[in-house]
Amino acid sequence: MAKNLVPSDAKLEITQIKGVIGVKQNQRETLRSLGLKRIGHSVVRTADAVTVGMLNTVPHLVNVEEAK
């Protein structure tokens, strides 16, 4: 789970680990803005301030690792 991320130049691999049924509308929209579409789907994004803010909104729905 993603906790207390800070903006940097690192690349993050973000994977959706839980579904969106029963979660708040703003959290659903946040996952879509990150580019995640379904459980198990992964995207690679830069750890800029916008992305980190989105990840701090949905830490219980995603798994974040540093991309290689």
C-alpha positions, -999 to 999 in steps of 0.1 A, spaced: 0 0 0 11 35 -7 17 56 24 32 91 28 46 94 -7 65 126 -15 71 141 -49 104 132 -66 119 123 -100 114 86 -95 92 64 -117 64 46 -98 47 14 -109 11 16 -97 -11 -15 -96 -48 -16 -88 -53 -42 -61 -90 -37 -52 -122 -30 -71 -141 2 -71 -175 -12 -62 -186 6 -30 -160 33 -29 -166 70 -32 -171 86 -66 -140 108 -62 -119 77 -55 -132 60 -87 -124 91 -107 -89 93 -92 -82 57 -103 -94 65 -138 -72 96 -139 -42 75 -130 -50 53 -160 -61 23 -140 -90 3 -154 -93 -30 -135 -78 -51 -107 -43 -61 -116 -38 -33 -142 -5 -15 -138 8 19 -151 41 37 -147 40 73 -138 65 99 -126 63 107 -89 53 144 -94 31 164 -70 -1 156 -89 5 119 -90 15 117 -54 -16 136 -44 -38 111 -63 -20 82 -47 -25 96 -13 -62 98 -20 -65 60 -28 -38 42 -9 -61 14 1 -69 6 -36 -34 5 -51 0 -10 -46 30 13 -54 65 2 -62 95 20 -76 98 11 -113 130 -4 -125 
